[in-house]
Amino acid sequence: MNCSSTLDPSAASVAHDLNNFLSAVLGAADAIARHGTMDPATSNHLANIRASTHAAAALARRLYAGGGAAEPATAPLPVNAALGRVADLLRYALPDGVTLTLVLAEGSPAVAVTAMALQRIVMNLASNAANAMPGGGALTLRSAIVAQPLGQFVQIDVQDTGCGIPPDVLPRIFDAYFTTARGRGGNGIGLAGVDALVRQAGGSIAVDSREGAGTMISLCFPLVPSVQPAASPVTAAASPGAALLLVDDEEATLHHLSRALHASGKQVLIATSAEAALHLLHDKRAPRLAAVVTDLQLPGAGGADLVRMLRQRLEQPGLPAVVISGYPPSRTRHALAGLDGVSILSKPCEAGDVLKALAALTQSAGHLCAAGH
């Protein structure tokens, strides 16, 4: 029996609620960032809050999935940006005496790995590297594009100046449950998990180590087309007088998103349920809708039903919709089956994510209209 195929409903509920709380945390961080200029230390703290929040959200998605393997990457991951976020976390986690250097490849190389998987891999390797430097040392994270007979790859190095790995131990470091630190917190699971995550992503792993001269672990992933910059959020605004409808039953999420969208120049209507949203639009003074941004799970009718009802009642079958969900994308896509012109965002997300999703929907609709003519 495949135990991972059976979902504990309580775990699903906890994961969903946790993502709602994380949305509030991220919203507060977004509000602080908009408040004004800040000193470098505060800016770094804020970056750490954001990175940790996204990491916690990824763990919540794994909890929903029953603790199994992470969902496959749905979009290319820009490696340099991902390593930058990991470096922000490491600067708070590394022991005193260990310095961190980040050396990044030119351009924006991307790989088919989830951000959470890459973070788990690099954080685990960095933790092992720090343990190999009890008296201090240097840790380097490096990305590079390398050419191999089978094509181009992105190589990620985690290099330390520690004690190195003995030759008799080196062949066994990725074996499950093998550890040289048993009794000192080691369980032999970390590097085996790293190896599994790398292979799941179609990558490979190599180790170069000498006793007394440090260790370099190199990860190699196939290079994939890089993510193209999203259209400017300004293009998300429809004709003058049109408004965005924002629907969420979580007051914290509704508050921070509406404030941020207002600050970006959008006219925003808010509601805490599908029924309240429909009632709001019965008012003849209500502006025409440019788009709807809604939570998937609402009291009464859900977000997917709301999108369907709005399009029918307003006679706007192409009304752009952004659906925000605390559940994994696979479940959200299932709930939205049959709906076109819908963008899915996973909680926690920021106002900038919403604006980019709306811009992409508007741009896509423009292309369709041009093709129709």
N, C-alpha and C positions, 0 to 999 in steps of 0.2 A: 504494500500500500504506500502510495506517495503522500506522506503526512503533510507536506507543504501545500497540497492542493485543497486542504480543508481550512477555511478561514474561521477563526474565533471571532464571533460578532463583537465581543467586548473589546478585543484588540482593535478592530476596525473603528469602533466608537472612540476609543482613546486616541487613536492616530488622528481621526478627524478633528476632535476637540483640541488636541495639541497644536495642530496646524492653525486653528483659529486663534489660540493664544499667541502663537509665534507671529501671526499677522499683526497683532496689536503691538508686539515688540518692534517689529520691523517698521510699523507705522510711526511709532514714537521716534525711532532712529531717523526716519525720513523727515519728521517734523524738526528735529534738532538740526539736521543738515540744512534745512531751508531757513533756519532762524537767522543765520548770518555767518560772518567769517569766524573761524576758530583757530586756535593754535595747533601746531603739528601734533602734539601729544593727544589732544582731544580728538583730532581727526583720525589718528591711528586707533584710538579706543572705539570710535564709531565704526570704523572699518572692521574691527574685530567683532563688534556686536552683530554687524550684518553677516559676516562670514559664518559666525557661530550659529546664527539663526537659520541660515540656509542649510548648514550641516545638520542641525537638529531636525529640520523639516525633512531632509532626506532620510534620516533615521526613522522618522514617523512613517514615511512611505514604506520602509522595510518592515516596520512593525505591522502595518496593514497587510503586507504581503506574507505575513507569517514568518518573518525572519529569513526568508529565502534570498536567492540572488537578486541583485538590483535589476530593475527593468533595463532593457537595452537602451543605449543612447538614441534619442529621437532627432538629434541635430548634432552637427560637428561641434566639438568642444575646442575653443581656442586655448592652446596649451599655455601660452605665456601668461594670459590673464588668470588661468586656473592656478598656475604655480605662484603667481603674485598673491592670490588669496591664501594659499597654503602658507606662504612665507609670513604673511601677517599673523596667522595663528601661531606659527612656530616661534616667532619673536617673543611671544608671551609664555610659551611652553618650555623652551630650551633652558637648561640649567645655566647658572652663572659660569662664565669662562668659556662658553661655546659661542663662537661668532658665526653668523650666517651670511653667506654671499649668494646672490642670485645672478646667474649669467644666462641671458635669454637669447634665443635665435632671432635673426632679423625677420621682419614681417610678422605674420600672424598664423603660424602653422596650426593645423587642427587635426584632431583624431576622433575616432568613433568610440569614445569612452564617456561615461557619465561623470559629471563633476564630483559627485560623491565618491565614486569608485576611485578616481585618481587621487582624491584627497586622502582616502583611507590608505591607499598604497604608499603615497609619499610620506604621510604622517607616521606610518608604521616603520618605514625604513629610516626616517629621520630619528625616531625614538631609539631604534637599535644603534644608530650611529652615535647618538649622544651617550648611550650607555657604554660605548666603546671608548669614550673620552672622559673618564671620571675626573681627570685633572685639568680638563679644558682642552680646547682645540678648535679646528675650523670645519664647518659644515658647508658644502657647496651644493646648490641645486642648479642644474644646467640643462638647457634645452638646445637641440640642434637638429637641422635637417640633414639626413645622410642618404647617400645613394647606395643601393644594393642591387644585385642582379635581378631581383624580382620587382624593383621599383624604388620609389622614394619613401623614406620612413622618418618618423620623428623619434629622436632618441632623447630620453630623459635620464640624466645621471644624478645619483645621490652619493656624494663623495665625502669621506671623512678622513681625518688625520689621526685616527685612533690606533688601537693596539693590533688591528688586523685579525684575520681568522686563521687558525692553525690548519695546515694542509690536510690533516686527518679528519678535521671537522667540516671543511668546506663542501665536500660532496653531499653532506647530509642536511645542510641548513634549511632546505625547503621541504624536508620530510615532515609529515604531520606528527605532532607531539614530541619531536626531537628538540631538545633545548640543553644548553650548557648552564642555564641559570635556574635549574629546578631548586626550589627551596628559597629562591630570591625573587619570586614573583613571575618567573618564566613558566609558560605552559606549552610551548612548542606549537602554538596555533597561529601566531601572527604571520610568520613568513610563509607558512603553508597557505594561509588565506591570501596573502599578497600574490603568490604564484598562481592561485586559482583565478583571482580577479584579472590578472594580466592575460592569462590564457583565454578567459571568457571574452575578452575584448580583442582577441586575435593578435595579441602581442607576444613578445618573447622577453626573456630576462637573462642577463649575464652578470657574472661576478668576477671582479679582479681584486685580489687581496693578497697582501704580504704581511707577515707578522712584523709588528713594529713600524710599519710604513702605511697603515691605513687601508681602507676598503672603498671601492667604487662599484656600486650596483647600477647597471644600465638597463633601462627599459626601452623596448623598441616597439612602436605601433605604426601601422600603415598610415601614411599621410593622406588626408582626405581634403576635398575642396574647403577652403576657409569660409566662415560665416560672413556673408555680405552685410554691410551696415544697413540697419533698418531705415526706412524712409523717415524723414523728420517728423516728429510728433505734430508739428503745425499742420501737416496735411490731413490729420485726423479730423480737423474741424470741418463740419459741413457748411451749408449755406448759412448766411447771417440769420440769427433768430432761432436756429435749431439748438436743441439741448441734448445732453447726455442723461439717460435715466440710470441711476445707480441704485441697486436693490441688494440689501444684505440685512439679516436679522441680528448680526453682531454689531453692537453700537460702536465699539472701538474701531472696527474695520470701516464702518460707514463714515465715522467721523474723520479718520485720517485720510481716506481716499477722497472724500468730498472736498476737504480743505485743499488737498494737493491739486485736484483737478480744477478747482476754482482758481487757485494761484497760477495755473498754467493758462488761464484765460477762457476756460470752458464754462458754459452755463450748465448747471447740474441740478437735476431733480432727484430727490431721494425718497426711498420707501423701504419699509422693513419687511414687506411680504409681497407676494405676487398680487394678492387681492388689493392691498393698499396702492400698489403701483397702477393697477387698472382703474381704481377709483379716482386716483389723482389725474389720470388722463381723460376722465369724463368731463373735467372742467373745460369749458370752451375757451378759457383764457390760457390754457396750457400751451406752451410752444410746441412746434413740430419736433419730433424726435430725430436726432442724427444717428443715434446708436443706443444700445442698452448694454449695461455692464451689470451682471447679476451673479450672485452666489448660486451654486448648483443646488444646495440643500437649503430650502426655505420652509417655514411653517406653512402648512397647507400645500398649495401647488408649488412644485419645484421650479428651479431656474429654466430647465428645458421646456417645461409646459408654458412658462411665462413667455419665452421667446416665440413659441408657436402662436399663443393667443395674441400677443402684440402684433405680430405680422399679419394675422388674419383681421383683427379688429381695426387696425390702422390702415389696412390695405397697402402695407409696405412689405411685400414678400421678400425683398432684399435687405431689410433692416439689418445693419451690421450688429453683431452681438459678441460680447466677450463674456465667457462663462468662467468663473473662478471657483476652484474646487479644492477641498482638503483631502480628497481621495486621489489615488493614483490615476494618471491619464487614461489607462485602459478602461477603468470603470466609468470615467467621465465620458469618454468617447462612446461607450455603449449607451449611456443615457441620452446622448445627443444624436443617436443614429437617425439618419434621414434629414438632418438639418444641415443646410449649406450656409456659407458665409458666417461661420462661427469660429472664433478663436478660443482655445483653452489655455488658461493660466493656472498653475498649481500654487496653492498657498504655501508659504507666505509670499506675497508679491508686493511690489511698490507701484506708486502712481506712474512712474516712468515705464514700467512693464505694460501697464494698461494703455498708456498713450501709444507705445510702439505697436501693440497689438491692433489698436484702432487704426493707426496709420497704415499698417499692412492690409487690413480689411478694406479700407477706403481705396488704397492703391489697386488692390485686386479687382474691386468693383469697377474702377475706372477702366481697367484693361478690358473687362468683359463688355462694358458699354461701347468701347471703341470697336471691339470685334463685332458687336451686334450691328453697328452702323456700317 
